[in-house]
Amino acid sequence: MKKNQQNLQKGLLPRHVQFIALAGMIGTGIFKGSSDTLHIAGPSVIFTYLIGGLILFIVMAALGEMALAHPNHNVQHLIHKAFGDRVSFIVGWLYWINWILVTVVELLAAGSFLQFWLPDTPLWLLSFICAIVIVGINLFQVKYYGELEFWFAGIKILALIAFILLGFSLLFGIIPSGLHHPISNYTNHGGFFPNGISGMFSAFLVVMFSYGGAELIGVAVTETKESERVLPSIIKGAVWRVIIFYILPILIICGIMPWDKVTGADSPFVQVFGATGLPGAAHIMNFVLLTAVLSAANSGIYATSRTLFSMAQSGIAPKWLEKTSKNGTPITGIMMTSICIAAGVYLAYLTPGQVIGYLMTIPGFTVMLLWIGICAAQLKLRPLYQDQPHFKVKWFPFTTIFAVVSLGAIFIGFLLNPNNVIGSIVSISTLLILVVLSFFYGKKRIHTTNLSLNQNKESAI
C-alpha cells in the first residue's frame, strides 16, 4: 500500500455493524414495498420471503467466508481479487448505482411518510430536507455514524417487535378490537394463493430489493474492530432476525385486513393500526416508519461513499474519490453521492406519483447481479485460500451453485416479464454501458501502466 494512501478508521463496533446491516435491510422494502408484494401475490408472498431468505443466507455465508479468508477486504476488494479489474469495475459501479437508487427510494419514502402530517407539502421538498439531514450525519466520524445508526435501527426493530406483539394480540382477541373473524382473511378473497404460484414468484423482484442491504456487512468489515472474530455471529444473527421481521409482520397484516384492501397509498403498517381504531397508533407507527427509512437512507450513503473509496483504492475509480477528511470520512465520495441523490429527488418533482414504484424495481435487478457476483467470487477463491477460515459455507459447492442458479433464473424471469419493461430496459442498458466502459477503462489502464514503466526506465537511465 502506498504511504500517501488514505485509509478509513476502524471505528465500528460489532453491535454497530450488526445494526447497520439490519438498517439497510429493514426499510422501504418491508414498510412500503410490502404493499406491492401483497398486491402481486397475496398471503402466499410469505413463501417468497422464505425462499428469498434461504438464498440470502447462502450469499451472506459466502461473503463471510471470503472476508475471513481475506481480512480487511470488503465486497468490492473480494470481487476484484477473484475476477480482476474489468469485472470489478462493472460490479463496483453497479453496486454504487444500486445504492444510489435505494437511497433515493428511502428518501422519497421518508417524504411520503411526512406527507401523512403535511399533505399539502410537495414530496420533492420533504425528501430534499431529509436528504440534507442524512448527508450531514455522514460527515461525522464513522464511530458517531455507527452509534447513531445503532439507535436508528434500534427504534425500528423495537417498533417491529411491538407491531408483532400487538398484531397477534389483536388476531387472537387478547386486545379487544372491531375485528371480526380475522383468521378468515387468510382463506377468503381468493385464498392463500389468490394469483397462483406464478403470483408468488412474481413478487421476487421486490423481495430481492427488500433483502438488499445484507451485503453491507461486507462493506463495513474494513472499518470494524475484531471483524474476524465477530463476523460469523453477526451474519447468522442478522439473517435470521430479518427473515422473522419480514414474515411475521406480513402474516399479521394479512390476518387483520384483507390483502386486497392494502392500497399502497400509505404503509400497510399504518393502515393496520388505523383500521383497528386504536387512538394515536397510526401516528406513532408513521413516526417509526419515518425513522426507519431515514435509517436505511443513512446506510445507503455510507455504502455508496465507501464503495467509491474502495474502488479508488483499487484503481477503478478516479483517485480524487480516495480523499478523506481529517476525521477519516471519505468526503469526496459523500459529495458525489449527494449530487446524484439530488438528481433522484428531482425525479420526484417531475413524476411525484410514480417515481417510487419505478425506482424500487431497478435495485432488485442490481442486487441479484451483485449477489451472483459474490457467489461466483466464492466459487473462484475457495480453492485458492492460503489459510482456511473457521467459518465456511456448508455443502460447498452445491449450496453456492444453487444460489447462483436460483438468482439467475429469477433475473431472467423478470427480464421476460412484460410488467417489468421499464426496469428491465434501464437495468440492461446500465449494465451494457458499464461493460462498454470497462473495455475503454482496460485500454486506459494498459496505457497508463506502460507510460509509468517507460518513465521508470528513463529515470533509471
Helices and strands as residue ranges (DSSP letters): H 14-25, H 28-31, H 33-41, G 42-44, H 45-69, H 75-114, H 123-138, H 142-171, G 182-186, H 196-202, H 204-211, H 216-220, G 221-223, H 227-256, G 259-261, H 268-276, H 281-314, G 319-322, H 331-350, H 355-381, G 382-384, H 398-415, G 418-420, H 421-460
